[in-house]
């Protein structure tokens, strides 16, 4: 697989990464651990070198899984993880709030290092901006961790352009991670221009719209209220799904012409936006992994991109991407 570079410090990763969050739950039933370890290792065999996890996923269980899966490949892959949620270390449960106090960050980094089984974290994101802690203080403590050899690169997630600029002035930000796809394009307004100006890479999570842009979800699809986060998201109500089908229809029409799938077109569209954009689609199935990685070989022409842009401009997506509480947790 081709590689791309995140940030001005030269963090080289595969053009498509792998989001690992769902491998320990969050979407329907909890998958088999050994099957997920096998899937991660298969991804390496297929050329993936960029893997995304976080302390909050599980909590802790996802880092443990990723650490075990990638142990044979140390030095060959890039592991990104995240801090910034208040987690009870004994109960391993979120307390439902964010925290990026420097004393907390200094403490939790050691837990992530231990669970991942590495000497240094390749890319350490602040998962959500903490309104109670100046971003300069957060960037300062990550700078300390870099100087101590515990972290190699600093990242931010769901941060506004102004916040990114302030952090970058203290310590270089290598990558910004936010949701970005044909049905969520707000990063284009301010965040992507700021990244381009400052030489920061951009990592879209949910590049397939939490599965919607694959064309496998319809208005009649149900989501388990106890196990599937989509059950809480306004965009996944039946009415919104029916309305937003126009986005999938657009992808499907392009896919037919290209001999590809809607998911591959959605990912190829992202790859065509900027050479420093690296999407991290998540999956728990081998055939979906192979489908997603195949997007790296789909080249959209300038005319095809213009057609997508024209058609997309006439579609008004319905429903929020988070519920109100979730949206308040972002800095956007």
C-alpha positions as CSV (number, residue, x, y, z in Angstrom):
1,X,0.0,0.0,0.0
2,X,1.1,3.6,-0.7
3,X,2.1,5.7,2.3
4,X,1.3,9.2,3.4
5,X,3.0,11.6,5.7
6,X,1.3,13.2,8.7
7,X,2.7,16.5,9.9
8,X,5.9,18.3,9.2
9,X,7.9,15.9,11.3
10,X,7.5,13.1,8.8
11,X,5.3,10.6,10.5
12,X,4.8,8.1,7.6
13,X,1.8,5.8,7.7
14,X,-0.2,3.6,5.3
15,X,-2.6,5.6,3.1
16,X,-5.5,3.9,4.9
17,X,-5.3,3.0,8.6
18,X,-7.5,0.8,10.8
19,X,-9.7,2.1,13.5
20,X,-9.9,-0.5,16.2
21,X,-12.5,0.9,18.6
22,X,-15.3,-1.6,17.6
23,X,-13.1,-4.6,18.2
24,X,-14.0,-4.4,21.9
25,X,-17.6,-3.4,21.6
26,X,-19.8,-0.4,20.8
27,X,-21.5,-1.8,17.7
28,X,-23.8,-4.7,18.5
29,X,-22.3,-7.7,20.2
30,X,-18.8,-7.8,21.6
31,X,-16.6,-9.7,19.1
32,X,-14.3,-12.6,19.8
33,X,-10.9,-11.4,21.0
34,X,-8.8,-13.9,19.2
35,X,-10.6,-13.2,15.9
36,X,-9.9,-9.5,16.3
37,X,-6.2,-10.1,17.0
38,X,-6.1,-12.2,13.9
39,X,-7.8,-9.4,11.9
40,X,-5.3,-6.8,13.1
41,X,-2.4,-9.0,12.1
42,X,-4.0,-9.7,8.7
43,X,-4.2,-5.9,8.3
44,X,-0.5,-5.7,8.8
45,X,0.0,-8.4,6.2
46,X,-2.1,-6.4,3.8
47,X,0.1,-3.3,4.2
48,X,-1.6,-1.4,7.0
49,X,0.9,0.4,9.3
50,X,-1.4,2.8,11.1
51,X,-3.7,1.6,14.0
52,X,-6.0,3.7,16.1
53,X,-7.1,3.0,19.7
54,X,-7.8,4.9,22.9
55,X,-7.7,4.6,26.6
56,X,-11.5,5.1,26.8
57,X,-12.3,2.2,24.4
58,X,-13.2,-0.6,26.7
59,X,-12.1,1.3,28.8
60,X,-8.5,-0.1,28.6
61,X,-9.5,-3.3,26.8
62,X,-8.9,-2.0,23.3
63,X,-5.4,-0.9,24.1
64,X,-4.7,-4.3,25.6
65,X,-6.0,-6.0,22.4
66,X,-4.1,-3.7,20.0
67,X,-0.9,-4.1,22.1
68,X,-1.1,-7.9,22.0
69,X,-2.0,-8.0,18.3
70,X,0.8,-5.7,17.2
71,X,3.5,-7.1,19.6
72,X,5.2,-9.0,16.8
73,X,5.5,-5.9,14.6
74,X,7.1,-3.4,17.0
75,X,9.1,-0.8,14.9
76,X,7.1,-1.7,11.8
77,X,3.8,0.0,12.6
78,X,2.4,3.2,14.0
79,X,0.1,3.1,17.0
80,X,-2.1,6.0,17.9
81,X,-3.9,6.2,21.2
82,X,-5.7,8.9,23.1
83,X,-6.1,10.5,26.6
84,X,-8.5,12.9,28.0
85,X,-11.4,11.0,29.6
86,X,-11.9,10.6,33.3
87,X,-11.7,6.9,33.9
88,X,-11.9,5.0,37.2
89,X,-8.7,3.0,37.1
90,X,-10.0,0.3,39.5
91,X,-13.5,-0.2,38.0
92,X,-12.2,0.6,34.5
93,X,-15.3,2.7,33.9
94,X,-15.7,6.2,32.5
95,X,-16.9,8.8,35.0
96,X,-18.6,10.5,32.1
97,X,-16.5,13.6,31.9
98,X,-13.3,14.8,30.3
99,X,-10.0,15.7,32.0
100,X,-6.7,16.8,30.6
101,X,-5.2,18.1,33.8
102,X,-1.4,17.8,33.4
103,X,-1.0,15.6,36.5
104,X,-3.6,13.2,35.1
105,X,-2.0,13.1,31.7
106,X,1.4,12.3,33.3
107,X,-0.2,9.4,35.1
108,X,-2.4,7.9,32.4
109,X,0.4,7.8,29.8
110,X,2.1,5.1,31.7
111,X,-1.0,2.9,31.7
112,X,-1.3,3.3,27.9
113,X,2.4,2.4,27.5
114,X,2.0,-0.7,29.6
115,X,-1.2,-1.9,27.9
116,X,0.2,-1.3,24.4
117,X,3.5,-2.9,25.4
118,X,5.6,-0.1,23.8
119,X,8.4,2.1,25.1
120,X,6.9,5.2,23.4
121,X,3.5,6.1,21.9
122,X,3.8,7.0,18.3
123,X,0.9,9.4,18.2
124,X,-0.8,10.6,21.4
125,X,-4.1,12.5,20.8
126,X,-6.0,14.6,23.3
127,X,-9.4,12.8,22.8
128,X,-11.6,15.7,23.6
129,X,-10.7,19.3,24.5
130,X,-11.0,20.0,28.2
131,X,-12.7,23.4,28.7
132,X,-11.3,23.5,32.2
133,X,-7.7,23.2,31.2
134,X,-5.9,25.8,28.9
135,X,-4.8,24.0,25.7
136,X,-1.4,25.5,26.2
137,X,-1.1,23.5,29.4
138,X,-2.1,20.3,27.6
139,X,0.4,20.9,24.8
140,X,3.0,21.7,27.4
141,X,2.6,18.4,29.2
142,X,2.7,16.4,26.0
143,X,5.9,18.3,25.1
144,X,7.3,17.1,28.5
145,X,6.3,13.5,27.5
146,X,8.0,13.9,24.2
147,X,11.2,15.1,25.8
148,X,11.0,12.2,28.3
149,X,10.8,9.7,25.4
150,X,7.3,8.5,26.3
151,X,5.6,10.0,23.3
152,X,6.8,10.7,19.7
153,X,4.0,12.8,18.2
154,X,1.2,15.0,19.5
155,X,-2.4,14.9,18.1
156,X,-5.7,16.4,18.8
157,X,-9.3,15.2,18.2
158,X,-12.5,17.1,17.6
159,X,-10.7,20.4,18.1
160,X,-11.5,23.8,16.6
161,X,-9.1,25.6,14.4
162,X,-8.3,28.3,17.0
163,X,-7.6,25.6,19.6
164,X,-5.3,23.8,17.2
165,X,-3.4,27.0,16.5
166,X,-2.8,27.7,20.2
167,X,-1.6,24.1,20.9
168,X,0.6,24.1,17.8
169,X,2.3,27.3,19.1
170,X,3.5,25.4,22.2
171,X,4.4,22.0,20.6
172,X,3.9,20.9,17.0
173,X,0.7,19.1,16.3
174,X,1.3,16.2,14.0
175,X,-2.3,15.2,13.3
176,X,-5.8,16.2,13.9
177,X,-8.5,13.6,14.1
178,X,-12.2,14.4,13.5
179,X,-15.2,12.9,11.8
180,X,-15.1,13.6,8.1
181,X,-17.0,12.1,5.1
182,X,-19.5,13.0,2.5
183,X,-22.2,13.3,5.1
184,X,-20.2,15.3,7.6
185,X,-18.1,18.0,6.0
186,X,-17.7,20.7,8.7
187,X,-13.9,20.2,8.9
188,X,-13.7,21.8,5.4
189,X,-14.8,25.2,6.9
190,X,-11.9,26.0,9.2
191,X,-10.0,22.9,10.5
192,X,-8.7,21.6,7.1
193,X,-7.4,25.1,6.1
194,X,-5.7,25.4,9.4
195,X,-4.1,22.0,9.0
196,X,-2.8,22.9,5.6
197,X,-1.4,26.2,6.7
198,X,0.4,24.7,9.7
199,X,1.6,21.4,8.1
200,X,-0.6,19.2,10.2
201,X,-2.0,15.8,8.9
202,X,-5.7,15.1,9.1
203,X,-7.2,11.7,10.1
204,X,-10.9,11.2,9.4
205,X,-12.7,8.8,11.8
206,X,-16.0,7.4,10.8
207,X,-15.1,7.9,7.1
208,X,-17.9,5.5,6.2
209,X,-20.5,7.3,8.3
210,X,-20.5,4.5,11.0
211,X,-21.4,2.1,8.3
212,X,-24.1,4.1,6.6
213,X,-22.0,5.0,3.5
214,X,-21.4,1.3,2.8
215,X,-25.0,0.9,1.6
216,X,-25.7,-1.9,4.0
217,X,-28.0,0.2,6.3
218,X,-31.6,1.1,5.4
219,X,-34.5,2.8,7.2
220,X,-35.6,-0.6,8.5
221,X,-32.3,-1.4,10.1
222,X,-32.5,-1.6,13.9
223,X,-29.8,-0.9,16.4
224,X,-29.5,-2.6,19.8
225,X,-30.1,0.2,22.4
226,X,-27.9,-1.6,24.9
227,X,-24.9,-2.3,22.7
228,X,-24.9,-0.1,19.6
229,X,-24.0,3.6,19.9
230,X,-25.9,4.3,16.7
231,X,-29.1,3.8,18.6
232,X,-28.4,7.2,20.3
233,X,-27.5,9.1,17.1
234,X,-30.1,11.3,15.4
235,X,-28.8,10.4,11.9
236,X,-29.7,6.8,12.5
237,X,-33.4,7.3,13.2
238,X,-35.6,5.7,10.4
239,X,-36.7,9.0,9.0
240,X,-33.2,10.4,8.8
241,X,-31.9,7.2,7.3
242,X,-34.6,7.3,4.6
243,X,-33.9,11.0,3.9
244,X,-30.1,10.5,3.8
245,X,-30.3,7.5,1.4
246,X,-29.6,10.1,-1.3
247,X,-26.0,10.2,-0.2
248,X,-25.6,6.4,-0.6
249,X,-27.4,6.5,-3.9
250,X,-24.8,9.0,-5.2
251,X,-21.9,6.8,-4.0
252,X,-23.6,3.7,-5.6
253,X,-24.0,5.4,-8.9
254,X,-20.3,6.3,-9.1
255,X,-19.3,2.9,-7.8
256,X,-21.2,1.1,-10.6
257,X,-19.3,3.2,-13.2
258,X,-15.9,2.4,-11.5
259,X,-16.5,-1.3,-10.8
260,X,-16.1,-0.5,-7.1
261,X,-18.3,-0.4,-4.0
262,X,-20.0,2.6,-2.3
263,X,-17.6,2.3,0.6
264,X,-14.6,2.3,-1.7
265,X,-15.8,5.5,-3.4
266,X,-16.4,7.2,-0.1
267,X,-12.8,6.4,1.0
268,X,-11.4,7.3,-2.4
269,X,-13.1,10.6,-2.2
270,X,-11.5,11.4,1.1
271,X,-8.0,10.3,-0.2
272,X,-8.5,12.6,-3.2
273,X,-9.1,15.7,-1.1
274,X,-5.6,16.2,0.2
275,X,-2.4,14.1,0.2
276,X,-2.1,14.5,4.0
277,X,-5.5,13.0,4.8
278,X,-5.4,9.4,6.1
279,X,-8.8,7.8,6.8
280,X,-9.1,5.1,9.5
281,X,-12.2,3.0,8.7
282,X,-13.0,0.5,11.4
283,X,-14.3,-3.0,10.8
284,X,-14.5,-6.4,12.5
285,X,-14.8,-8.5,9.3
286,X,-12.1,-9.6,7.0
287,X,-14.0,-9.0,3.8
288,X,-14.8,-5.5,4.9
289,X,-11.1,-4.9,5.7
290,X,-10.1,-6.0,2.2
291,X,-12.9,-3.9,0.6
292,X,-11.8,-0.8,2.5
293,X,-8.1,-1.3,1.6
294,X,-9.1,-1.7,-2.0
295,X,-10.2,1.9,-2.0
296,X,-6.5,2.9,-2.1
297,X,-6.5,1.6,-5.7
298,X,-9.5,3.5,-6.8
299,X,-8.6,6.8,-8.6
300,X,-11.3,9.3,-9.1
301,X,-10.8,11.6,-12.1
302,X,-11.3,15.4,-11.8
303,X,-14.6,15.1,-13.7
304,X,-15.8,12.3,-11.3
305,X,-14.9,14.4,-8.3
306,X,-16.7,17.4,-9.8
307,X,-19.8,15.2,-10.4
308,X,-19.7,14.0,-6.8
309,X,-19.3,17.6,-5.6
310,X,-22.2,18.9,-7.7
311,X,-24.5,16.1,-6.7
312,X,-23.5,16.3,-3.0
313,X,-24.2,20.0,-2.9
314,X,-27.8,19.4,-3.7
315,X,-28.3,16.9,-0.8
316,X,-29.1,18.3,2.7
317,X,-28.2,15.6,5.2
318,X,-30.7,15.2,8.0
319,X,-30.0,14.6,11.7
320,X,-27.1,15.3,14.0
321,X,-24.0,13.1,14.0
322,X,-24.1,13.0,17.8
323,X,-26.9,13.5,20.3
324,X,-26.9,16.8,22.1
325,X,-24.7,15.6,25.0
326,X,-22.1,14.1,22.6
327,X,-22.0,17.3,20.5
328,X,-21.3,19.4,23.6
329,X,-18.3,17.3,24.3
330,X,-16.6,18.4,21.1
331,X,-14.7,21.7,20.6
332,X,-16.2,22.3,17.1
